[in-house]
Amino acid sequence: MAEWKCSKCGFIKDSRCKTRKCPECGASGSFEKAGGAGAGKKSSCNTKKKRSCKK
């Protein structure tokens, strides 16, 4: 899992995939990977795997 941070309000969420809308401030597309070992890497959600983040 990765840690995602809203660039508008600072809300942090642990999730496998990038969140589209912030549950705190409602900003769309404002999430970026928060520090840690995987920071700066793109989400693997668009790769073909058994589970997908797209609904």
C-alpha positions as CSV (number, residue, x, y, z in Angstrom):
1,M,0.0,0.0,0.0
2,A,1.0,3.6,-0.6
3,E,0.4,6.7,1.3
4,W,-1.3,9.5,-0.7
5,K,-1.5,13.1,0.4
6,C,-3.9,15.8,-0.8
7,S,-2.0,18.8,-2.0
8,K,-4.9,21.1,-1.0
9,C,-5.6,20.2,2.6
10,G,-2.9,17.7,3.6
11,F,-5.3,14.8,4.2
12,I,-3.3,11.5,4.1
13,K,-4.8,8.2,3.0
14,D,-3.3,4.7,2.8
15,S,-4.4,3.1,-0.4
16,R,-3.2,0.9,-3.1
17,C,-4.3,3.3,-5.8
18,K,-4.4,7.1,-6.1
19,T,-7.6,8.6,-4.8
20,R,-9.5,10.6,-7.3
21,K,-11.4,13.0,-4.9
22,C,-10.3,14.0,-1.4
23,P,-12.9,13.0,1.3
24,E,-11.9,16.0,3.5
25,C,-11.9,19.0,1.1
26,G,-13.5,17.5,-2.0
27,A,-10.6,18.5,-4.3
28,S,-10.3,16.4,-7.5
29,G,-7.0,15.1,-8.7
30,S,-5.1,16.6,-5.8
31,F,-3.5,13.5,-4.4
32,E,0.3,12.9,-4.7
33,K,2.4,10.1,-3.2
34,A,3.5,11.1,0.3
35,G,7.1,10.5,1.3
36,G,8.6,7.1,2.0
37,A,10.4,4.6,-0.2
38,G,7.9,4.7,-3.1
39,A,7.6,8.5,-3.3
40,G,7.6,9.8,-6.8
41,K,6.7,6.6,-8.5
42,K,3.5,6.3,-10.5
43,S,0.6,4.2,-9.3
44,S,0.6,0.6,-10.7
45,C,-3.2,0.8,-11.1
46,N,-3.1,1.0,-14.9
47,T,-1.1,-2.2,-15.3
48,K,-2.9,-5.5,-16.0
49,K,-3.3,-7.3,-12.8
50,K,-6.1,-9.4,-11.1
51,R,-7.3,-6.4,-9.1
52,S,-7.9,-3.0,-10.7
53,C,-8.5,0.3,-9.1
54,K,-10.8,1.4,-11.9
55,K,-14.5,0.8,-11.3
